Amino acid sequence: MIQINPYTPGAGVKPGFLAGRDNVIESAEEVLAYISAGQTHQSFIYYGLRGVGKTVLLNEIEDIAEKYEYLYEHIEISENDNFKIVIAQYLQKVVLQLSNMEKAKEKIKNFLGLLKAFTFTIEDFGEFSFDVDAISGKADTGNFQNDLTELFLGVGKLASDVNKKIAFFIDEIQYMKEDNLEALIASTHRIHQKGYPLVIFGAGLPKIAKMAGDAKSYSERLYNFVKIDSLSGPNSKSALIEPAKNQGVYYTDNAVDKIIEITDGYPYFLQEFGRQVWEYKNGNSIDVASVDSAYEKFINKLDDSFFKVRFDRATGNEKLFMFAMADLGKGPYETSAIAHKLKKTQPQISLDRANLINKGFVYTTSHGYLDFTVPQFDKFLTRIRR
């Protein structure tokens, strides 16, 4: 029998066994069920470091939303996106899922009229692709918070009128500009007040909890902020053992313990190590010798892809900043200590610090302290300096 490698490292790729996230998934399903029953409920934002499986969770919850017959769209924000254009495009997409409902056609036309008027306020939007008359006076004020609220009210009422539910899954939410995030929170607030069947599941780096708090003081009442972390010991073991077991392959206890120690229980790292160690199994067994043989290949794979693709986005000064962090040992890192390492003042490094935060390399853990958003990035930086 061919033993297929069951490990799936990759951005957002569901692992062979999704370990340690049952409570998170059950809470999300509860929200979807409540809204399906006509009740309002808080939306969710999941935050954590790179590689902990936030996108995997969004994809899993999307499958549940489909089971509950939600209309949904997955939105991935990139660093240079104009969120106004993005949300207009996805509102259009989700509404067009209703286009085969005869009773919804006039309501859809009215909503598209609102949306068309909104697009006139966006520079570089291009042509609106539907031949409807713009409905002025509501979503075209040029104040994005007002306009997005009107659009959400419009699509929420439309969904309610035709007995449908809508869910937006917004990934990499930390790339939203703060005023856009503020508009999203305010719009969600109004939807909650009206009881319309629209919910948002977002995911991003740790800084989004602070961003949301800064944007609107009541954001914690509208969103459940859920930290997604590395897997605990038992769940780390399950993430490794269960996919292999389905192929008739078993780990020794010492092998499992060593992999968990190397990976710190981060889901992406566990999948990558599993992928590599599979090639060094002894028959139907993976032992410490297998782990030792796979270690260098595992590190090289991370360095050449997971780490390097991020490192290459940094400027020369930003790289020097991060090298200084790594030279200080394990984080979090005091900003004053980084400046001292660079032989500069804190004001002199403030621009690089801000750019690294905006690019998603680092985040503030507390006042005056930073850490990497990528697990074990300090070890990678130390390796490439040798």
C-alpha positions as a Python dict, from the first residue, in 0.01 Angstrom:
ca = {
    (1, 'M'): (0, 0, 0),
    (2, 'I'): (128, 345, -93),
    (3, 'Q'): (164, 559, 218),
    (4, 'I'): (70, 912, 114),
    (5, 'N'): (239, 1190, 306),
    (6, 'P'): (-53, 1329, 512),
    (7, 'Y'): (101, 1660, 620),
    (8, 'T'): (-4, 1981, 450),
    (9, 'P'): (207, 2288, 532),
    (10, 'G'): (75, 2588, 343),
    (11, 'A'): (-105, 2915, 404),
    (12, 'G'): (-463, 2836, 501),
    (13, 'V'): (-441, 2468, 401),
    (14, 'K'): (-644, 2245, 631),
    (15, 'P'): (-424, 1991, 813),
    (16, 'G'): (-494, 1620, 811),
    (17, 'F'): (-616, 1656, 1169),
    (18, 'L'): (-731, 1993, 1302),
    (19, 'A'): (-621, 1971, 1664),
    (20, 'G'): (-693, 2197, 1957),
    (21, 'R'): (-951, 2425, 1796),
    (22, 'D'): (-1276, 2250, 1889),
    (23, 'N'): (-1392, 2519, 2133),
    (24, 'V'): (-1324, 2798, 1884),
    (25, 'I'): (-1515, 2620, 1610),
    (26, 'E'): (-1807, 2534, 1840),
    (27, 'S'): (-1837, 2900, 1948),
    (28, 'A'): (-1843, 3011, 1584),
    (29, 'E'): (-2112, 2757, 1500),
    (30, 'E'): (-2315, 2881, 1794),
    (31, 'V'): (-2304, 3235, 1651),
    (32, 'L'): (-2415, 3113, 1309),
    (33, 'A'): (-2697, 2912, 1467),
    (34, 'Y'): (-2818, 3207, 1678),
    (35, 'I'): (-2830, 3439, 1379),
    (36, 'S'): (-3008, 3171, 1176),
    (37, 'A'): (-3270, 3162, 1452),
    (38, 'G'): (-3325, 3537, 1420),
    (39, 'Q'): (-3114, 3651, 1716),
    (40, 'T'): (-2824, 3894, 1712),
    (41, 'H'): (-2480, 3793, 1827),
    (42, 'Q'): (-2128, 3928, 1851),
    (43, 'S'): (-1899, 3891, 1554),
    (44, 'F'): (-1557, 3730, 1601),
    (45, 'I'): (-1200, 3843, 1541),
    (46, 'Y'): (-923, 3586, 1576),
    (47, 'Y'): (-572, 3714, 1635),
    (48, 'G'): (-233, 3553, 1674),
    (49, 'L'): (113, 3509, 1528),
    (50, 'R'): (186, 3385, 1178),
    (51, 'G'): (149, 3011, 1137),
    (52, 'V'): (-102, 2942, 1417),
    (53, 'G'): (-385, 2854, 1178),
    (54, 'K'): (-611, 3160, 1173),
    (55, 'T'): (-692, 3125, 802),
    (56, 'V'): (-755, 2754, 848),
    (57, 'L'): (-1012, 2845, 1112),
    (58, 'L'): (-1185, 3095, 883),
    (59, 'N'): (-1205, 2831, 610),
    (60, 'E'): (-1346, 2578, 856),
    (61, 'I'): (-1611, 2824, 976),
    (62, 'E'): (-1699, 2904, 615),
    (63, 'D'): (-1788, 2537, 568),
    (64, 'I'): (-2019, 2561, 870),
    (65, 'A'): (-2175, 2880, 730),
    (66, 'E'): (-2246, 2695, 408),
    (67, 'K'): (-2415, 2419, 608),
    (68, 'Y'): (-2642, 2683, 763),
    (69, 'E'): (-2712, 2822, 413),
    (70, 'Y'): (-2540, 3157, 461),
    (71, 'L'): (-2442, 3374, 171),
    (72, 'Y'): (-2076, 3438, 240),
    (73, 'E'): (-1761, 3584, 92),
    (74, 'H'): (-1396, 3543, 191),
    (75, 'I'): (-1202, 3869, 174),
    (76, 'E'): (-825, 3877, 207),
    (77, 'I'): (-686, 4224, 269),
    (78, 'S'): (-342, 4299, 129),
    (79, 'E'): (-102, 4567, 241),
    (80, 'N'): (-185, 4812, -38),
    (81, 'D'): (-557, 4745, -80),
    (82, 'N'): (-813, 5022, -89),
    (83, 'F'): (-1074, 4872, 145),
    (84, 'K'): (-1348, 5088, -2),
    (85, 'I'): (-1300, 4925, -341),
    (86, 'V'): (-1265, 4579, -187),
    (87, 'I'): (-1583, 4596, 20),
    (88, 'A'): (-1782, 4738, -272),
    (89, 'Q'): (-1675, 4447, -491),
    (90, 'Y'): (-1763, 4185, -230),
    (91, 'L'): (-2096, 4342, -138),
    (92, 'Q'): (-2179, 4321, -506),
    (93, 'K'): (-2073, 3955, -518),
    (94, 'V'): (-2273, 3850, -215),
    (95, 'V'): (-2589, 4025, -335),
    (96, 'L'): (-2563, 3865, -677),
    (97, 'Q'): (-2595, 3527, -508),
    (98, 'L'): (-2960, 3626, -465),
    (99, 'S'): (-3012, 3708, -831),
    (100, 'N'): (-3201, 3386, -907),
    (101, 'M'): (-3470, 3472, -649),
    (102, 'E'): (-3760, 3636, -830),
    (103, 'K'): (-3887, 3814, -518),
    (104, 'A'): (-3545, 3965, -456),
    (105, 'K'): (-3485, 4121, -798),
    (106, 'E'): (-3633, 4464, -731),
    (107, 'K'): (-3466, 4481, -389),
    (108, 'I'): (-3133, 4384, -545),
    (109, 'K'): (-3174, 4656, -804),
    (110, 'N'): (-3234, 4913, -529),
    (111, 'F'): (-2929, 4799, -333),
    (112, 'L'): (-2710, 4806, -643),
    (113, 'G'): (-2833, 5163, -696),
    (114, 'L'): (-2703, 5252, -349),
    (115, 'L'): (-2377, 5072, -420),
    (116, 'K'): (-2333, 5245, -755),
    (117, 'A'): (-2374, 5585, -591),
    (118, 'F'): (-2114, 5484, -333),
    (119, 'T'): (-1863, 5390, -603),
    (120, 'F'): (-1880, 5745, -739),
    (121, 'T'): (-1710, 5858, -416),
    (122, 'I'): (-1412, 5625, -472),
    (123, 'E'): (-1121, 5744, -678),
    (124, 'D'): (-995, 5485, -931),
    (125, 'F'): (-1292, 5253, -884),
    (126, 'G'): (-1347, 5216, -1256),
    (127, 'E'): (-1681, 5147, -1418),
    (128, 'F'): (-1972, 4998, -1226),
    (129, 'S'): (-2061, 4683, -1415),
    (130, 'F'): (-2441, 4688, -1370),
    (131, 'D'): (-2686, 4901, -1560),
    (132, 'V'): (-2885, 5047, -1272),
    (133, 'D'): (-2965, 5403, -1174),
    (134, 'A'): (-2756, 5540, -887),
    (135, 'I'): (-2961, 5617, -575),
    (136, 'S'): (-2813, 5931, -428),
    (137, 'G'): (-2834, 6077, -80),
    (138, 'K'): (-2754, 5782, 145),
    (139, 'A'): (-2427, 5600, 76),
    (140, 'D'): (-2255, 5868, -129),
    (141, 'T'): (-2175, 6137, 128),
    (142, 'G'): (-1800, 6077, 105),
    (143, 'N'): (-1789, 5998, 476),
    (144, 'F'): (-1688, 5632, 469),
    (145, 'Q'): (-1827, 5549, 812),
    (146, 'N'): (-2170, 5681, 715),
    (147, 'D'): (-2159, 5530, 367),
    (148, 'L'): (-2050, 5182, 480),
    (149, 'T'): (-2316, 5186, 751),
    (150, 'E'): (-2582, 5265, 489),
    (151, 'L'): (-2453, 4985, 266),
    (152, 'F'): (-2453, 4734, 552),
    (153, 'L'): (-2803, 4841, 651),
    (154, 'G'): (-2911, 4803, 290),
    (155, 'V'): (-2766, 4457, 243),
    (156, 'G'): (-2877, 4350, 592),
    (157, 'K'): (-3237, 4452, 528),
    (158, 'L'): (-3227, 4285, 188),
    (159, 'A'): (-3111, 3959, 348),
    (160, 'S'): (-3376, 3986, 618),
    (161, 'D'): (-3655, 4054, 367),
    (162, 'V'): (-3573, 3743, 164),
    (163, 'N'): (-3499, 3524, 470),
    (164, 'K'): (-3125, 3487, 405),
    (165, 'K'): (-2815, 3534, 620),
    (166, 'I'): (-2482, 3691, 524),
    (167, 'A'): (-2133, 3630, 660),
    (168, 'F'): (-1813, 3808, 564),
    (169, 'F'): (-1481, 3640, 642),
    (170, 'I'): (-1206, 3904, 645),
    (171, 'D'): (-848, 3777, 662),
    (172, 'E'): (-532, 3983, 726),
    (173, 'I'): (-751, 4248, 884),
    (174, 'Q'): (-446, 4421, 1034),
    (175, 'Y'): (-376, 4573, 691),
    (176, 'M'): (-691, 4785, 710),
    (177, 'K'): (-632, 5153, 774),
    (178, 'E'): (-754, 5259, 1116),
    (179, 'D'): (-1031, 5485, 983),
    (180, 'N'): (-1157, 5199, 765),
    (181, 'L'): (-1156, 4963, 1063),
    (182, 'E'): (-1343, 5226, 1261),
    (183, 'A'): (-1603, 5241, 985),
    (184, 'L'): (-1637, 4862, 984),
    (185, 'I'): (-1690, 4856, 1361),
    (186, 'A'): (-1948, 5137, 1348),
    (187, 'S'): (-2134, 4963, 1064),
    (188, 'T'): (-2140, 4636, 1260),
    (189, 'H'): (-2274, 4827, 1561),
    (190, 'R'): (-2569, 4956, 1358),
    (191, 'I'): (-2640, 4610, 1214),
    (192, 'H'): (-2654, 4470, 1569),
    (193, 'Q'): (-2897, 4742, 1673),
    (194, 'K'): (-3128, 4661, 1382),
    (195, 'G'): (-3101, 4286, 1431),
    (196, 'Y'): (-3018, 4218, 1068),
    (197, 'P'): (-2870, 3875, 981),
    (198, 'L'): (-2513, 3980, 898),
    (199, 'V'): (-2203, 3863, 1082),
    (200, 'I'): (-1830, 3916, 1042),
    (201, 'F'): (-1548, 3676, 1119),
    (202, 'G'): (-1209, 3844, 1099),
    (203, 'A'): (-852, 3727, 1148),
    (204, 'G'): (-518, 3898, 1175),
    (205, 'L'): (-201, 3966, 1367),
    (206, 'P'): (-197, 4054, 1739),
    (207, 'K'): (-206, 4428, 1679),
    (208, 'I'): (-569, 4420, 1563),
    (209, 'A'): (-710, 4399, 1916),
    (210, 'K'): (-540, 4728, 2002),
    (211, 'M'): (-632, 4879, 1664),
    (212, 'A'): (-999, 4799, 1723),
    (213, 'G'): (-990, 4934, 2077),
    (214, 'D'): (-832, 5256, 1956),
    (215, 'A'): (-1087, 5286, 1675),
    (216, 'K'): (-1400, 5243, 1887),
    (217, 'S'): (-1425, 5207, 2263),
    (218, 'Y'): (-1725, 4975, 2231),
    (219, 'S'): (-1554, 4733, 1989),
    (220, 'E'): (-1520, 4468, 2262),
    (221, 'R'): (-1896, 4463, 2301),
    (222, 'L'): (-1944, 4406, 1928),
    (223, 'Y'): (-1665, 4157, 1868),
    (224, 'N'): (-1533, 3859, 2054),
    (225, 'F'): (-1154, 3888, 2031),
    (226, 'V'): (-1010, 3538, 2048),
    (227, 'K'): (-637, 3471, 2075),
    (228, 'I'): (-515, 3179, 1864),
    (229, 'D'): (-189, 3044, 2000),
    (230, 'S'): (48, 2752, 1953),
    (231, 'L'): (-94, 2411, 2041),
    (232, 'S'): (-65, 2266, 2390),
    (233, 'G'): (128, 1943, 2445),
    (234, 'P'): (-161, 1696, 2397),
    (235, 'N'): (-296, 1886, 2096),
    (236, 'S'): (51, 1912, 1941),
    (237, 'K'): (80, 1536, 1974),
    (238, 'S'): (-258, 1481, 1810),
    (239, 'A'): (-166, 1712, 1520),
    (240, 'L'): (137, 1491, 1453),
    (241, 'I'): (10, 1147, 1542),
    (242, 'E'): (-341, 1136, 1396),
    (243, 'P'): (-260, 1203, 1027),
    (244, 'A'): (16, 941, 1036),
    (245, 'K'): (-204, 688, 1216),
    (246, 'N'): (-450, 699, 927),
    (247, 'Q'): (-166, 581, 701),
    (248, 'G'): (-61, 306, 942),
    (249, 'V'): (247, 495, 1062),
    (250, 'Y'): (328, 552, 1429),
    (251, 'Y'): (562, 783, 1623),
    (252, 'T'): (767, 685, 1922),
    (253, 'D'): (702, 903, 2227),
    (254, 'N'): (1056, 1041, 2220),
    (255, 'A'): (1020, 1141, 1855),
    (256, 'V'): (698, 1329, 1925),
    (257, 'D'): (848, 1507, 2225),
    (258, 'K'): (1151, 1615, 2023),
    (259, 'I'): (943, 1754, 1736),
    (260, 'I'): (723, 1950, 1977),
    (261, 'E'): (1034, 2092, 2144),
    (262, 'I'): (1177, 2200, 1807),
    (263, 'T'): (853, 2350, 1676),
    (264, 'D'): (719, 2501, 2001),
    (265, 'G'): (384, 2351, 1904),
    (266, 'Y'): (317, 2598, 1622),
    (267, 'P'): (75, 2434, 1376),
    (268, 'Y'): (256, 2538, 1058),
    (269, 'F'): (589, 2413, 1193),
    (270, 'L'): (432, 2085, 1303),
    (271, 'Q'): (295, 2031, 953),
    (272, 'E'): (629, 2116, 794),
    (273, 'F'): (825, 1887, 1024),
    (274, 'G'): (574, 1609, 968),
    (275, 'R'): (611, 1661, 593),
    (276, 'Q'): (989, 1628, 611),
    (277, 'V'): (1020, 1351, 871),
    (278, 'W'): (781, 1134, 668),
    (279, 'E'): (1063, 1077, 420),
    (280, 'Y'): (1283, 935, 697),
    (281, 'K'): (1042, 691, 862),
    (282, 'N'): (1168, 344, 939),
    (283, 'G'): (906, 119, 788),
    (284, 'N'): (589, 213, 974),
    (285, 'S'): (770, 393, 1254),
    (286, 'I'): (901, 745, 1307),
    (287, 'D'): (1164, 753, 1580),
    (288, 'V'): (1427, 994, 1713),
    (289, 'A'): (1668, 890, 1438),
    (290, 'S'): (1403, 993, 1183),
    (291, 'V'): (1366, 1330, 1355),
    (292, 'D'): (1741, 1389, 1360),
    (293, 'S'): (1769, 1301, 992),
    (294, 'A'): (1484, 1535, 895),
    (295, 'Y'): (1591, 1832, 1108),
    (296, 'E'): (1824, 2004, 860),
    (297, 'K'): (1577, 1964, 574),
    (298, 'F'): (1302, 2107, 795),
    (299, 'I'): (1510, 2413, 885),
    (300, 'N'): (1616, 2470, 524),
    (301, 'K'): (1257, 2450, 406),
    (302, 'L'): (1143, 2708, 662),
    (303, 'D'): (1436, 2937, 588),
    (304, 'D'): (1390, 2922, 212),
    (305, 'S'): (1015, 2977, 212),
    (306, 'F'): (827, 3061, 532),
    (307, 'F'): (1090, 3300, 670),
    (308, 'K'): (1263, 3429, 357),
    (309, 'V'): (948, 3538, 175),
    (310, 'R'): (878, 3772, 464),
    (311, 'F'): (1237, 3884, 526),
    (312, 'D'): (1279, 3988, 161),
    (313, 'R'): (999, 4246, 198),
    (314, 'A'): (1201, 4448, 449),
    (315, 'T'): (1427, 4739, 356),
    (316, 'G'): (1792, 4746, 454),
    (317, 'N'): (1731, 4960, 763),
    (318, 'E'): (1436, 4746, 866),
    (319, 'K'): (1654, 4436, 843),
    (320, 'L'): (1918, 4599, 1062),
    (321, 'F'): (1643, 4683, 1314),
    (322, 'M'): (1531, 4319, 1324),
    (323, 'F'): (1887, 4189, 1347),
    (324, 'A'): (1933, 4414, 1651),
    (325, 'M'): (1622, 4258, 1805),
    (326, 'A'): (1752, 3907, 1744),
    (327, 'D'): (2091, 3998, 1891),
    (328, 'L'): (1914, 4080, 2218),
    (329, 'G'): (1800, 3718, 2255),
    (330, 'K'): (1442, 3606, 2304),
    (331, 'G'): (1166, 3869, 2298),
    (332, 'P'): (976, 4077, 2385),
    (333, 'Y'): (1230, 4353, 2317),
    (334, 'E'): (1245, 4693, 2481),
    (335, 'T'): (1254, 4969, 2220),
    (336, 'S'): (1525, 5154, 2411),
    (337, 'A'): (1743, 4841, 2407),
    (338, 'I'): (1699, 4808, 2030),
    (339, 'A'): (1799, 5171, 1983),
    (340, 'H'): (2103, 5120, 2207),
    (341, 'K'): (2203, 4812, 2004),
    (342, 'L'): (2179, 5018, 1685),
    (343, 'K'): (2371, 5306, 1850),
    (344, 'K'): (2081, 5540, 1777),
    (345, 'T'): (1822, 5734, 1973),
    (346, 'Q'): (1462, 5612, 1994),
    (347, 'P'): (1336, 5896, 1770),
    (348, 'Q'): (1593, 5794, 1509),
    (349, 'I'): (1453, 5440, 1488),
    (350, 'S'): (1085, 5538, 1516),
    (351, 'L'): (1020, 5537, 1139),
    (352, 'D'): (1165, 5188, 1090),
    (353, 'R'): (969, 5069, 1394),
    (354, 'A'): (643, 5208, 1251),
    (355, 'N'): (711, 5058, 908),
    (356, 'L'): (785, 4715, 1055),
    (357, 'I'): (459, 4726, 1249),
    (358, 'N'): (262, 4835, 941),
    (359, 'K'): (421, 4561, 730),
    (360, 'G'): (333, 4300, 991),
    (361, 'F'): (688, 4204, 1094),
    (362, 'V'): (657, 4310, 1458),
    (363, 'Y'): (387, 4417, 1702),
    (364, 'T'): (374, 4597, 2034),
    (365, 'T'): (335, 4354, 2323),
    (366, 'S'): (304, 4633, 2580),
    (367, 'H'): (411, 4994, 2614),
    (368, 'G'): (771, 5026, 2495),
    (369, 'Y'): (812, 4661, 2393),
    (370, 'L'): (806, 4479, 2058),
    (371, 'D'): (815, 4120, 1941),
    (372, 'F'): (815, 3937, 1609),
    (373, 'T'): (484, 3833, 1453),
    (374, 'V'): (654, 3525, 1308),
    (375, 'P'): (744, 3250, 1558),
    (376, 'Q'): (1116, 3174, 1585),
    (377, 'F'): (1205, 3460, 1351),
    (378, 'D'): (1488, 3553, 1587),
    (379, 'K'): (1644, 3209, 1531),
    (380, 'F'): (1618, 3252, 1154),
    (381, 'L'): (1790, 3591, 1170),
    (382, 'T'): (2068, 3442, 1382),
    (383, 'R'): (2116, 3159, 1132),
    (384, 'I'): (2147, 3380, 825),
    (385, 'R'): (2402, 3606, 996),
    (386, 'R'): (2646, 3323, 1050),
}
